[in-house]
Amino acid sequence: MWQRAESPQCVFVLDETALRRPIGGPAVLDAQLGRLMELAVMPSVRLRVVPLDAGAHVGLTGGFLLAELPDGERVTYVEDVAREHVKVTP
């Protein structure tokens, strides 16, 4: 699999239900899980799963992105059903 010499470090957090719900049918789910397994072994990728028994957690209301830029600046993007919000921290 192709990867740049200095690829960004990426951490993905998935809810366990996203890995179990066969939207599109079993073949689609199998293909998606296979692709996740390919990506998870890349040195710049970390895949984390929030187990179902964790109960309610902040990620249930929508997605979020945390980024640290090369100059050290940090960006947070949070999205839920009502709005989205971007915060930049030097």
PyMOL Python script that loads the backbone (N, CA, C, O; Angstrom):
from pymol import cmd

cmd.read_pdbstr("""\
ATOM      1  N   MET A   1       0.848  -1.177   0.000  1.00  0.00           N
ATOM      2  CA  MET A   1       0.000   0.000   0.000  1.00  0.00           C
ATOM      3  C   MET A   1       0.889   1.234   0.000  1.00  0.00           C
ATOM      4  O   MET A   1       1.877   1.301   0.731  1.00  0.00           O
ATOM      5  N   TRP A   2       0.527   2.210  -0.828  1.00  0.00           N
ATOM      6  CA  TRP A   2       1.306   3.420  -0.962  1.00  0.00           C
ATOM      7  C   TRP A   2       1.164   4.312   0.266  1.00  0.00           C
ATOM      8  O   TRP A   2       0.079   4.459   0.830  1.00  0.00           O
ATOM      9  N   GLN A   3       2.306   4.913   0.672  1.00  0.00           N
ATOM     10  CA  GLN A   3       2.280   5.844   1.794  1.00  0.00           C
ATOM     11  C   GLN A   3       3.442   6.813   1.641  1.00  0.00           C
ATOM     12  O   GLN A   3       4.544   6.407   1.271  1.00  0.00           O
ATOM     13  N   ARG A   4       3.205   8.099   1.922  1.00  0.00           N
ATOM     14  CA  ARG A   4       4.273   9.093   1.857  1.00  0.00           C
ATOM     15  C   ARG A   4       5.308   8.814   2.931  1.00  0.00           C
ATOM     16  O   ARG A   4       5.009   8.183   3.944  1.00  0.00           O
ATOM     17  N   ALA A   5       6.529   9.286   2.707  1.00  0.00           N
ATOM     18  CA  ALA A   5       7.601   9.106   3.689  1.00  0.00           C
ATOM     19  C   ALA A   5       7.240   9.715   5.033  1.00  0.00           C
ATOM     20  O   ALA A   5       7.546   9.140   6.077  1.00  0.00           O
ATOM     21  N   GLU A   6       6.593  10.871   5.017  1.00  0.00           N
ATOM     22  CA  GLU A   6       6.211  11.533   6.263  1.00  0.00           C
ATOM     23  C   GLU A   6       4.700  11.714   6.309  1.00  0.00           C
ATOM     24  O   GLU A   6       4.207  12.841   6.317  1.00  0.00           O
ATOM     25  N   SER A   7       3.982  10.629   6.338  1.00  0.00           N
ATOM     26  CA  SER A   7       2.524  10.680   6.383  1.00  0.00           C
ATOM     27  C   SER A   7       2.057  11.225   7.723  1.00  0.00           C
ATOM     28  O   SER A   7       2.703  10.990   8.744  1.00  0.00           O
ATOM     29  N   PRO A   8       0.943  11.952   7.735  1.00  0.00           N
ATOM     30  CA  PRO A   8       0.406  12.421   9.018  1.00  0.00           C
ATOM     31  C   PRO A   8      -0.044  11.243   9.873  1.00  0.00           C
ATOM     32  O   PRO A   8      -0.497  10.223   9.352  1.00  0.00           O
ATOM     33  N   GLN A   9       0.082  11.389  11.168  1.00  0.00           N
ATOM     34  CA  GLN A   9      -0.398  10.366  12.092  1.00  0.00           C
ATOM     35  C   GLN A   9      -1.900  10.539  12.251  1.00  0.00           C
ATOM     36  O   GLN A   9      -2.373  11.633  12.560  1.00  0.00           O
ATOM     37  N   CYS A  10      -2.642   9.477  12.043  1.00  0.00           N
ATOM     38  CA  CYS A  10      -4.099   9.544  12.094  1.00  0.00           C
ATOM     39  C   CYS A  10      -4.633   8.529  13.098  1.00  0.00           C
ATOM     40  O   CYS A  10      -4.259   7.357  13.075  1.00  0.00           O
ATOM     41  N   VAL A  11      -5.501   8.993  13.970  1.00  0.00           N
ATOM     42  CA  VAL A  11      -6.174   8.120  14.931  1.00  0.00           C
ATOM     43  C   VAL A  11      -7.663   8.203  14.650  1.00  0.00           C
ATOM     44  O   VAL A  11      -8.240   9.291  14.632  1.00  0.00           O
ATOM     45  N   PHE A  12      -8.281   7.057  14.432  1.00  0.00           N
ATOM     46  CA  PHE A  12      -9.706   6.993  14.148  1.00  0.00           C
ATOM     47  C   PHE A  12     -10.405   6.277  15.293  1.00  0.00           C
ATOM     48  O   PHE A  12      -9.972   5.210  15.726  1.00  0.00           O
ATOM     49  N   VAL A  13     -11.485   6.868  15.780  1.00  0.00           N
ATOM     50  CA  VAL A  13     -12.265   6.281  16.865  1.00  0.00           C
ATOM     51  C   VAL A  13     -13.630   5.915  16.298  1.00  0.00           C
ATOM     52  O   VAL A  13     -14.357   6.776  15.802  1.00  0.00           O
ATOM     53  N   LEU A  14     -13.971   4.638  16.373  1.00  0.00           N
ATOM     54  CA  LEU A  14     -15.241   4.141  15.847  1.00  0.00           C
ATOM     55  C   LEU A  14     -16.067   3.537  16.963  1.00  0.00           C
ATOM     56  O   LEU A  14     -15.533   2.895  17.867  1.00  0.00           O
ATOM     57  N   ASP A  15     -17.348   3.741  16.897  1.00  0.00           N
ATOM     58  CA  ASP A  15     -18.245   3.077  17.828  1.00  0.00           C
ATOM     59  C   ASP A  15     -18.418   1.627  17.357  1.00  0.00           C
ATOM     60  O   ASP A  15     -18.532   1.379  16.156  1.00  0.00           O
ATOM     61  N   GLU A  16     -18.438   0.691  18.270  1.00  0.00           N
ATOM     62  CA  GLU A  16     -18.566  -0.721  17.908  1.00  0.00           C
ATOM     63  C   GLU A  16     -19.783  -0.984  17.028  1.00  0.00           C
ATOM     64  O   GLU A  16     -19.743  -1.849  16.152  1.00  0.00           O
ATOM     65  N   THR A  17     -20.860  -0.244  17.257  1.00  0.00           N
ATOM     66  CA  THR A  17     -22.064  -0.479  16.453  1.00  0.00           C
ATOM     67  C   THR A  17     -21.820  -0.187  14.974  1.00  0.00           C
ATOM     68  O   THR A  17     -22.453  -0.799  14.114  1.00  0.00           O
ATOM     69  N   ALA A  18     -20.915   0.738  14.668  1.00  0.00           N
ATOM     70  CA  ALA A  18     -20.591   1.031  13.272  1.00  0.00           C
ATOM     71  C   ALA A  18     -19.921  -0.158  12.592  1.00  0.00           C
ATOM     72  O   ALA A  18     -19.992  -0.298  11.371  1.00  0.00           O
ATOM     73  N   LEU A  19     -19.279  -1.001  13.369  1.00  0.00           N
ATOM     74  CA  LEU A  19     -18.608  -2.175  12.819  1.00  0.00           C
ATOM     75  C   LEU A  19     -19.534  -3.380  12.714  1.00  0.00           C
ATOM     76  O   LEU A  19     -19.203  -4.360  12.046  1.00  0.00           O
ATOM     77  N   ARG A  20     -20.667  -3.317  13.356  1.00  0.00           N
ATOM     78  CA  ARG A  20     -21.582  -4.463  13.402  1.00  0.00           C
ATOM     79  C   ARG A  20     -22.855  -4.294  12.572  1.00  0.00           C
ATOM     80  O   ARG A  20     -23.477  -5.286  12.192  1.00  0.00           O
ATOM     81  N   ARG A  21     -23.244  -3.067  12.290  1.00  0.00           N
ATOM     82  CA  ARG A  21     -24.504  -2.819  11.591  1.00  0.00           C
ATOM     83  C   ARG A  21     -24.308  -3.041  10.093  1.00  0.00           C
ATOM     84  O   ARG A  21     -23.560  -2.296   9.459  1.00  0.00           O
ATOM     85  N   PRO A  22     -24.964  -4.051   9.512  1.00  0.00           N
ATOM     86  CA  PRO A  22     -24.726  -4.399   8.099  1.00  0.00           C
ATOM     87  C   PRO A  22     -25.530  -3.547   7.114  1.00  0.00           C
ATOM     88  O   PRO A  22     -26.333  -4.081   6.348  1.00  0.00           O
ATOM     89  N   ILE A  23     -25.325  -2.252   7.129  1.00  0.00           N
ATOM     90  CA  ILE A  23     -26.015  -1.381   6.175  1.00  0.00           C
ATOM     91  C   ILE A  23     -25.441  -1.666   4.792  1.00  0.00           C
ATOM     92  O   ILE A  23     -24.227  -1.623   4.588  1.00  0.00           O
ATOM     93  N   GLY A  24     -26.321  -1.954   3.855  1.00  0.00           N
ATOM     94  CA  GLY A  24     -25.873  -2.318   2.511  1.00  0.00           C
ATOM     95  C   GLY A  24     -25.737  -3.820   2.337  1.00  0.00           C
ATOM     96  O   GLY A  24     -25.474  -4.306   1.237  1.00  0.00           O
ATOM     97  N   GLY A  25     -25.918  -4.554   3.432  1.00  0.00           N
ATOM     98  CA  GLY A  25     -25.848  -6.009   3.366  1.00  0.00           C
ATOM     99  C   GLY A  25     -24.507  -6.552   3.834  1.00  0.00           C
ATOM    100  O   GLY A  25     -23.545  -5.801   3.996  1.00  0.00           O
ATOM    101  N   PRO A  26     -24.451  -7.858   4.049  1.00  0.00           N
ATOM    102  CA  PRO A  26     -23.236  -8.493   4.562  1.00  0.00           C
ATOM    103  C   PRO A  26     -22.002  -8.301   3.674  1.00  0.00           C
ATOM    104  O   PRO A  26     -20.896  -8.143   4.190  1.00  0.00           O
ATOM    105  N   ALA A  27     -22.174  -8.314   2.360  1.00  0.00           N
ATOM    106  CA  ALA A  27     -21.019  -8.151   1.465  1.00  0.00           C
ATOM    107  C   ALA A  27     -20.385  -6.774   1.618  1.00  0.00           C
ATOM    108  O   ALA A  27     -19.161  -6.642   1.603  1.00  0.00           O
ATOM    109  N   VAL A  28     -21.222  -5.750   1.765  1.00  0.00           N
ATOM    110  CA  VAL A  28     -20.711  -4.388   1.947  1.00  0.00           C
ATOM    111  C   VAL A  28     -19.972  -4.286   3.281  1.00  0.00           C
ATOM    112  O   VAL A  28     -18.882  -3.719   3.350  1.00  0.00           O
ATOM    113  N   LEU A  29     -20.566  -4.835   4.333  1.00  0.00           N
ATOM    114  CA  LEU A  29     -19.923  -4.814   5.649  1.00  0.00           C
ATOM    115  C   LEU A  29     -18.589  -5.552   5.608  1.00  0.00           C
ATOM    116  O   LEU A  29     -17.602  -5.073   6.167  1.00  0.00           O
ATOM    117  N   ASP A  30     -18.548  -6.703   4.957  1.00  0.00           N
ATOM    118  CA  ASP A  30     -17.292  -7.452   4.849  1.00  0.00           C
ATOM    119  C   ASP A  30     -16.212  -6.642   4.132  1.00  0.00           C
ATOM    120  O   ASP A  30     -15.054  -6.634   4.549  1.00  0.00           O
ATOM    121  N   ALA A  31     -16.598  -5.964   3.056  1.00  0.00           N
ATOM    122  CA  ALA A  31     -15.639  -5.142   2.313  1.00  0.00           C
ATOM    123  C   ALA A  31     -15.138  -3.978   3.161  1.00  0.00           C
ATOM    124  O   ALA A  31     -13.951  -3.653   3.145  1.00  0.00           O
ATOM    125  N   GLN A  32     -16.051  -3.356   3.900  1.00  0.00           N
ATOM    126  CA  GLN A  32     -15.656  -2.235   4.755  1.00  0.00           C
ATOM    127  C   GLN A  32     -14.710  -2.696   5.862  1.00  0.00           C
ATOM    128  O   GLN A  32     -13.701  -2.045   6.131  1.00  0.00           O
ATOM    129  N   LEU A  33     -15.034  -3.809   6.498  1.00  0.00           N
ATOM    130  CA  LEU A  33     -14.166  -4.324   7.563  1.00  0.00           C
ATOM    131  C   LEU A  33     -12.803  -4.722   7.009  1.00  0.00           C
ATOM    132  O   LEU A  33     -11.779  -4.501   7.657  1.00  0.00           O
ATOM    133  N   GLY A  34     -12.786  -5.308   5.816  1.00  0.00           N
ATOM    134  CA  GLY A  34     -11.518  -5.660   5.182  1.00  0.00           C
ATOM    135  C   GLY A  34     -10.658  -4.439   4.932  1.00  0.00           C
ATOM    136  O   GLY A  34      -9.451  -4.467   5.172  1.00  0.00           O
ATOM    137  N   ARG A  35     -11.268  -3.372   4.455  1.00  0.00           N
ATOM    138  CA  ARG A  35     -10.525  -2.134   4.198  1.00  0.00           C
ATOM    139  C   ARG A  35     -10.000  -1.533   5.501  1.00  0.00           C
ATOM    140  O   ARG A  35      -8.867  -1.052   5.547  1.00  0.00           O
ATOM    141  N   LEU A  36     -10.803  -1.555   6.547  1.00  0.00           N
ATOM    142  CA  LEU A  36     -10.331  -1.066   7.846  1.00  0.00           C
ATOM    143  C   LEU A  36      -9.136  -1.873   8.338  1.00  0.00           C
ATOM    144  O   LEU A  36      -8.200  -1.312   8.908  1.00  0.00           O
ATOM    145  N   MET A  37      -9.161  -3.174   8.124  1.00  0.00           N
ATOM    146  CA  MET A  37      -8.037  -4.020   8.549  1.00  0.00           C
ATOM    147  C   MET A  37      -6.773  -3.679   7.759  1.00  0.00           C
ATOM    148  O   MET A  37      -5.676  -3.683   8.317  1.00  0.00           O
ATOM    149  N   GLU A  38      -6.917  -3.384   6.467  1.00  0.00           N
ATOM    150  CA  GLU A  38      -5.761  -2.969   5.658  1.00  0.00           C
ATOM    151  C   GLU A  38      -5.166  -1.665   6.187  1.00  0.00           C
ATOM    152  O   GLU A  38      -3.948  -1.534   6.309  1.00  0.00           O
ATOM    153  N   LEU A  39      -6.021  -0.718   6.494  1.00  0.00           N
ATOM    154  CA  LEU A  39      -5.556   0.585   6.976  1.00  0.00           C
ATOM    155  C   LEU A  39      -4.960   0.499   8.373  1.00  0.00           C
ATOM    156  O   LEU A  39      -3.994   1.200   8.677  1.00  0.00           O
ATOM    157  N   ALA A  40      -5.518  -0.345   9.221  1.00  0.00           N
ATOM    158  CA  ALA A  40      -5.102  -0.416  10.626  1.00  0.00           C
ATOM    159  C   ALA A  40      -3.657  -0.887  10.791  1.00  0.00           C
ATOM    160  O   ALA A  40      -3.051  -0.630  11.831  1.00  0.00           O
ATOM    161  N   VAL A  41      -3.095  -1.559   9.807  1.00  0.00           N
ATOM    162  CA  VAL A  41      -1.708  -2.034   9.935  1.00  0.00           C
ATOM    163  C   VAL A  41      -0.695  -1.009   9.417  1.00  0.00           C
ATOM    164  O   VAL A  41       0.513  -1.224   9.520  1.00  0.00           O
ATOM    165  N   MET A  42      -1.180   0.094   8.864  1.00  0.00           N
ATOM    166  CA  MET A  42      -0.262   1.129   8.389  1.00  0.00           C
ATOM    167  C   MET A  42       0.383   1.818   9.590  1.00  0.00           C
ATOM    168  O   MET A  42      -0.293   2.063  10.590  1.00  0.00           O
ATOM    169  N   PRO A  43       1.675   2.133   9.511  1.00  0.00           N
ATOM    170  CA  PRO A  43       2.365   2.740  10.653  1.00  0.00           C
ATOM    171  C   PRO A  43       1.815   4.100  11.070  1.00  0.00           C
ATOM    172  O   PRO A  43       1.973   4.492  12.226  1.00  0.00           O
ATOM    173  N   SER A  44       1.173   4.828  10.158  1.00  0.00           N
ATOM    174  CA  SER A  44       0.675   6.163  10.493  1.00  0.00           C
ATOM    175  C   SER A  44      -0.791   6.150  10.920  1.00  0.00           C
ATOM    176  O   SER A  44      -1.372   7.211  11.151  1.00  0.00           O
ATOM    177  N   VAL A  45      -1.397   4.969  11.028  1.00  0.00           N
ATOM    178  CA  VAL A  45      -2.822   4.872  11.344  1.00  0.00           C
ATOM    179  C   VAL A  45      -3.029   4.111  12.648  1.00  0.00           C
ATOM    180  O   VAL A  45      -2.420   3.066  12.878  1.00  0.00           O
ATOM    181  N   ARG A  46      -3.896   4.651  13.490  1.00  0.00           N
ATOM    182  CA  ARG A  46      -4.331   3.958  14.704  1.00  0.00           C
ATOM    183  C   ARG A  46      -5.845   3.880  14.654  1.00  0.00           C
ATOM    184  O   ARG A  46      -6.512   4.885  14.410  1.00  0.00           O
ATOM    185  N   LEU A  47      -6.382   2.714  14.879  1.00  0.00           N
ATOM    186  CA  LEU A  47      -7.823   2.507  14.860  1.00  0.00           C
ATOM    187  C   LEU A  47      -8.249   2.091  16.251  1.00  0.00           C
ATOM    188  O   LEU A  47      -7.759   1.095  16.783  1.00  0.00           O
ATOM    189  N   ARG A  48      -9.152   2.842  16.839  1.00  0.00           N
ATOM    190  CA  ARG A  48      -9.654   2.560  18.184  1.00  0.00           C
ATOM    191  C   ARG A  48     -11.157   2.327  18.103  1.00  0.00           C
ATOM    192  O   ARG A  48     -11.857   2.972  17.322  1.00  0.00           O
ATOM    193  N   VAL A  49     -11.639   1.403  18.913  1.00  0.00           N
ATOM    194  CA  VAL A  49     -13.061   1.081  18.920  1.00  0.00           C
ATOM    195  C   VAL A  49     -13.617   1.308  20.323  1.00  0.00           C
ATOM    196  O   VAL A  49     -13.087   0.786  21.304  1.00  0.00           O
ATOM    197  N   VAL A  50     -14.696   2.097  20.406  1.00  0.00           N
ATOM    198  CA  VAL A  50     -15.392   2.285  21.672  1.00  0.00           C
ATOM    199  C   VAL A  50     -16.354   1.109  21.804  1.00  0.00           C
ATOM    200  O   VAL A  50     -17.277   0.972  21.001  1.00  0.00           O
ATOM    201  N   PRO A  51     -16.147   0.254  22.816  1.00  0.00           N
ATOM    202  CA  PRO A  51     -16.998  -0.925  22.947  1.00  0.00           C
ATOM    203  C   PRO A  51     -18.440  -0.565  23.301  1.00  0.00           C
ATOM    204  O   PRO A  51     -18.707   0.438  23.963  1.00  0.00           O
ATOM    205  N   LEU A  52     -19.342  -1.398  22.847  1.00  0.00           N
ATOM    206  CA  LEU A  52     -20.768  -1.189  23.090  1.00  0.00           C
ATOM    207  C   LEU A  52     -21.069  -1.043  24.582  1.00  0.00           C
ATOM    208  O   LEU A  52     -21.917  -0.238  24.967  1.00  0.00           O
ATOM    209  N   ASP A  53     -20.387  -1.810  25.414  1.00  0.00           N
ATOM    210  CA  ASP A  53     -20.668  -1.762  26.850  1.00  0.00           C
ATOM    211  C   ASP A  53     -20.132  -0.491  27.524  1.00  0.00           C
ATOM    212  O   ASP A  53     -20.284  -0.327  28.735  1.00  0.00           O
ATOM    213  N   ALA A  54     -19.509   0.407  26.755  1.00  0.00           N
ATOM    214  CA  ALA A  54     -19.075   1.692  27.315  1.00  0.00           C
ATOM    215  C   ALA A  54     -20.281   2.589  27.599  1.00  0.00           C
ATOM    216  O   ALA A  54     -20.185   3.559  28.351  1.00  0.00           O
ATOM    217  N   GLY A  55     -21.417   2.250  26.985  1.00  0.00           N
ATOM    218  CA  GLY A  55     -22.617   3.049  27.209  1.00  0.00           C
ATOM    219  C   GLY A  55     -22.556   4.372  26.464  1.00  0.00           C
ATOM    220  O   GLY A  55     -21.901   4.489  25.429  1.00  0.00           O
ATOM    221  N   ALA A  56     -23.252   5.371  27.008  1.00  0.00           N
ATOM    222  CA  ALA A  56     -23.303   6.688  26.368  1.00  0.00           C
ATOM    223  C   ALA A  56     -21.928   7.353  26.428  1.00  0.00           C
ATOM    224  O   ALA A  56     -21.226   7.270  27.435  1.00  0.00           O
ATOM    225  N   HIS A  57     -21.559   8.013  25.331  1.00  0.00           N
ATOM    226  CA  HIS A  57     -20.300   8.765  25.300  1.00  0.00           C
ATOM    227  C   HIS A  57     -20.476   9.966  24.388  1.00  0.00           C
ATOM    228  O   HIS A  57     -21.424  10.017  23.605  1.00  0.00           O
ATOM    229  N   VAL A  58     -19.581  10.924  24.481  1.00  0.00           N
ATOM    230  CA  VAL A  58     -19.703  12.202  23.777  1.00  0.00           C
ATOM    231  C   VAL A  58     -19.744  12.020  22.258  1.00  0.00           C
ATOM    232  O   VAL A  58     -20.344  12.842  21.566  1.00  0.00           O
ATOM    233  N   GLY A  59     -19.132  10.984  21.730  1.00  0.00           N
ATOM    234  CA  GLY A  59     -19.111  10.770  20.290  1.00  0.00           C
ATOM    235  C   GLY A  59     -20.441  10.346  19.695  1.00  0.00           C
ATOM    236  O   GLY A  59     -20.579  10.309  18.472  1.00  0.00           O
ATOM    237  N   LEU A  60     -21.413  10.028  20.518  1.00  0.00           N
ATOM    238  CA  LEU A  60     -22.709   9.598  19.997  1.00  0.00           C
ATOM    239  C   LEU A  60     -23.492  10.735  19.346  1.00  0.00           C
ATOM    240  O   LEU A  60     -24.365  10.481  18.515  1.00  0.00           O
ATOM    241  N   THR A  61     -23.198  11.969  19.704  1.00  0.00           N
ATOM    242  CA  THR A  61     -23.967  13.095  19.174  1.00  0.00           C
ATOM    243  C   THR A  61     -23.457  13.572  17.818  1.00  0.00           C
ATOM    244  O   THR A  61     -24.151  14.333  17.143  1.00  0.00           O
ATOM    245  N   GLY A  62     -22.281  13.154  17.406  1.00  0.00           N
ATOM    246  CA  GLY A  62     -21.748  13.570  16.114  1.00  0.00           C
ATOM    247  C   GLY A  62     -20.259  13.350  16.040  1.00  0.00           C
ATOM    248  O   GLY A  62     -19.631  12.888  16.993  1.00  0.00           O
ATOM    249  N   GLY A  63     -19.707  13.685  14.902  1.00  0.00           N
ATOM    250  CA  GLY A  63     -18.284  13.478  14.677  1.00  0.00           C
ATOM    251  C   GLY A  63     -17.435  14.615  15.209  1.00  0.00           C
ATOM    252  O   GLY A  63     -17.927  15.705  15.499  1.00  0.00           O
ATOM    253  N   PHE A  64     -16.146  14.330  15.330  1.00  0.00           N
ATOM    254  CA  PHE A  64     -15.210  15.366  15.740  1.00  0.00           C
ATOM    255  C   PHE A  64     -13.859  15.088  15.106  1.00  0.00           C
ATOM    256  O   PHE A  64     -13.557  13.952  14.740  1.00  0.00           O
ATOM    257  N   LEU A  65     -13.059  16.117  14.978  1.00  0.00           N
ATOM    258  CA  LEU A  65     -11.728  16.003  14.411  1.00  0.00           C
ATOM    259  C   LEU A  65     -10.785  16.833  15.250  1.00  0.00           C
ATOM    260  O   LEU A  65     -11.080  17.988  15.559  1.00  0.00           O
ATOM    261  N   LEU A  66      -9.669  16.268  15.619  1.00  0.00           N
ATOM    262  CA  LEU A  66      -8.609  16.978  16.333  1.00  0.00           C
ATOM    263  C   LEU A  66      -7.378  16.936  15.438  1.00  0.00           C
ATOM    264  O   LEU A  66      -6.984  15.863  14.979  1.00  0.00           O
ATOM    265  N   ALA A  67      -6.773  18.080  15.188  1.00  0.00           N
ATOM    266  CA  ALA A  67      -5.599  18.119  14.320  1.00  0.00           C
ATOM    267  C   ALA A  67      -4.520  18.982  14.941  1.00  0.00           C
ATOM    268  O   ALA A  67      -4.796  20.047  15.494  1.00  0.00           O
ATOM    269  N   GLU A  68      -3.282  18.508  14.843  1.00  0.00           N
ATOM    270  CA  GLU A  68      -2.147  19.328  15.251  1.00  0.00           C
ATOM    271  C   GLU A  68      -1.334  19.594  13.995  1.00  0.00           C
ATOM    272  O   GLU A  68      -0.843  18.666  13.353  1.00  0.00           O
ATOM    273  N   LEU A  69      -1.197  20.865  13.650  1.00  0.00           N
ATOM    274  CA  LEU A  69      -0.513  21.268  12.437  1.00  0.00           C
ATOM    275  C   LEU A  69       0.989  21.316  12.657  1.00  0.00           C
ATOM    276  O   LEU A  69       1.440  21.371  13.801  1.00  0.00           O
ATOM    277  N   PRO A  70       1.781  21.297  11.573  1.00  0.00           N
ATOM    278  CA  PRO A  70       3.245  21.291  11.714  1.00  0.00           C
ATOM    279  C   PRO A  70       3.804  22.434  12.549  1.00  0.00           C
ATOM    280  O   PRO A  70       4.854  22.283  13.172  1.00  0.00           O
ATOM    281  N   ASP A  71       3.112  23.588  12.574  1.00  0.00           N
ATOM    282  CA  ASP A  71       3.599  24.725  13.361  1.00  0.00           C
ATOM    283  C   ASP A  71       3.180  24.645  14.834  1.00  0.00           C
ATOM    284  O   ASP A  71       3.446  25.568  15.604  1.00  0.00           O
ATOM    285  N   GLY A  72       2.521  23.541  15.229  1.00  0.00           N
ATOM    286  CA  GLY A  72       2.107  23.351  16.611  1.00  0.00           C
ATOM    287  C   GLY A  72       0.689  23.820  16.898  1.00  0.00           C
ATOM    288  O   GLY A  72       0.143  23.529  17.962  1.00  0.00           O
ATOM    289  N   GLU A  73       0.087  24.545  15.957  1.00  0.00           N
ATOM    290  CA  GLU A  73      -1.286  24.997  16.143  1.00  0.00           C
ATOM    291  C   GLU A  73      -2.221  23.788  16.164  1.00  0.00           C
ATOM    292  O   GLU A  73      -2.024  22.828  15.419  1.00  0.00           O
ATOM    293  N   ARG A  74      -3.235  23.844  17.022  1.00  0.00           N
ATOM    294  CA  ARG A  74      -4.199  22.752  17.136  1.00  0.00           C
ATOM    295  C   ARG A  74      -5.574  23.227  16.696  1.00  0.00           C
ATOM    296  O   ARG A  74      -5.994  24.343  17.003  1.00  0.00           O
ATOM    297  N   VAL A  75      -6.264  22.357  15.972  1.00  0.00           N
ATOM    298  CA  VAL A  75      -7.592  22.673  15.463  1.00  0.00           C
ATOM    299  C   VAL A  75      -8.550  21.586  15.924  1.00  0.00           C
ATOM    300  O   VAL A  75      -8.253  20.395  15.826  1.00  0.00           O
ATOM    301  N   THR A  76      -9.694  22.008  16.425  1.00  0.00           N
ATOM    302  CA  THR A  76     -10.745  21.078  16.833  1.00  0.00           C
ATOM    303  C   THR A  76     -11.995  21.396  16.024  1.00  0.00           C
ATOM    304  O   THR A  76     -12.415  22.549  15.934  1.00  0.00           O
ATOM    305  N   TYR A  77     -12.576  20.369  15.444  1.00  0.00           N
ATOM    306  CA  TYR A  77     -13.832  20.515  14.716  1.00  0.00           C
ATOM    307  C   TYR A  77     -14.818  19.544  15.322  1.00  0.00           C
ATOM    308  O   TYR A  77     -14.561  18.342  15.380  1.00  0.00           O
ATOM    309  N   VAL A  78     -15.951  20.065  15.776  1.00  0.00           N
ATOM    310  CA  VAL A  78     -16.992  19.242  16.394  1.00  0.00           C
ATOM    311  C   VAL A  78     -18.289  19.475  15.628  1.00  0.00           C
ATOM    312  O   VAL A  78     -18.655  20.611  15.327  1.00  0.00           O
ATOM    313  N   GLU A  79     -18.975  18.377  15.320  1.00  0.00           N
ATOM    314  CA  GLU A  79     -20.221  18.471  14.572  1.00  0.00           C
ATOM    315  C   GLU A  79     -21.284  17.646  15.273  1.00  0.00           C
ATOM    316  O   GLU A  79     -21.038  16.511  15.680  1.00  0.00           O
ATOM    317  N   ASP A  80     -22.478  18.230  15.411  1.00  0.00           N
ATOM    318  CA  ASP A  80     -23.607  17.449  15.935  1.00  0.00           C
ATOM    319  C   ASP A  80     -24.847  17.805  15.134  1.00  0.00           C
ATOM    320  O   ASP A  80     -24.755  18.532  14.145  1.00  0.00           O
ATOM    321  N   VAL A  81     -25.985  17.314  15.538  1.00  0.00           N
ATOM    322  CA  VAL A  81     -27.205  17.518  14.754  1.00  0.00           C
ATOM    323  C   VAL A  81     -27.625  18.982  14.692  1.00  0.00           C
ATOM    324  O   VAL A  81     -28.341  19.370  13.769  1.00  0.00           O
ATOM    325  N   ALA A  82     -27.203  19.797  15.639  1.00  0.00           N
ATOM    326  CA  ALA A  82     -27.636  21.185  15.699  1.00  0.00           C
ATOM    327  C   ALA A  82     -26.673  22.156  15.025  1.00  0.00           C
ATOM    328  O   ALA A  82     -27.113  23.157  14.459  1.00  0.00           O
ATOM    329  N   ARG A  83     -25.362  21.882  15.072  1.00  0.00           N
ATOM    330  CA  ARG A  83     -24.393  22.853  14.547  1.00  0.00           C
ATOM    331  C   ARG A  83     -23.020  22.220  14.424  1.00  0.00           C
ATOM    332  O   ARG A  83     -22.797  21.063  14.781  1.00  0.00           O
ATOM    333  N   GLU A  84     -22.103  23.037  13.899  1.00  0.00           N
ATOM    334  CA  GLU A  84     -20.697  22.642  13.872  1.00  0.00           C
ATOM    335  C   GLU A  84     -19.884  23.772  14.484  1.00  0.00           C
ATOM    336  O   GLU A  84     -20.325  24.921  14.524  1.00  0.00           O
ATOM    337  N   HIS A  85     -18.690  23.432  14.962  1.00  0.00           N
ATOM    338  CA  HIS A  85     -17.875  24.414  15.664  1.00  0.00           C
ATOM    339  C   HIS A  85     -16.398  24.119  15.376  1.00  0.00           C
ATOM    340  O   HIS A  85     -15.964  22.969  15.436  1.00  0.00           O
ATOM    341  N   VAL A  86     -15.639  25.164  15.064  1.00  0.00           N
ATOM    342  CA  VAL A  86     -14.198  25.046  14.846  1.00  0.00           C
ATOM    343  C   VAL A  86     -13.509  25.911  15.883  1.00  0.00           C
ATOM    344  O   VAL A  86     -13.885  27.064  16.098  1.00  0.00           O
ATOM    345  N   LYS A  87     -12.486  25.338  16.530  1.00  0.00           N
ATOM    346  CA  LYS A  87     -11.702  26.083  17.514  1.00  0.00           C
ATOM    347  C   LYS A  87     -10.240  25.907  17.158  1.00  0.00           C
ATOM    348  O   LYS A  87      -9.781  24.787  16.931  1.00  0.00           O
ATOM    349  N   VAL A  88      -9.501  27.013  17.106  1.00  0.00           N
ATOM    350  CA  VAL A  88      -8.071  26.999  16.821  1.00  0.00           C
ATOM    351  C   VAL A  88      -7.341  27.402  18.093  1.00  0.00           C
ATOM    352  O   VAL A  88      -7.660  28.420  18.707  1.00  0.00           O
ATOM    353  N   THR A  89      -6.353  26.591  18.487  1.00  0.00           N
ATOM    354  CA  THR A  89      -5.570  26.866  19.684  1.00  0.00           C
ATOM    355  C   THR A  89      -4.103  26.973  19.283  1.00  0.00           C
ATOM    356  O   THR A  89      -3.521  26.008  18.788  1.00  0.00           O
ATOM    357  N   PRO A  90      -3.499  28.153  19.498  1.00  0.00           N
ATOM    358  CA  PRO A  90      -2.073  28.311  19.128  1.00  0.00           C
ATOM    359  C   PRO A  90      -1.162  27.479  20.021  1.00  0.00           C
ATOM    360  O   PRO A  90       0.056  27.496  19.848  1.00  0.00           O
TER     361      PRO A  90
END
""", "prot")
cmd.dss("prot")
cmd.show_as("cartoon", "prot")
cmd.util.cbc("prot")
cmd.orient("prot")
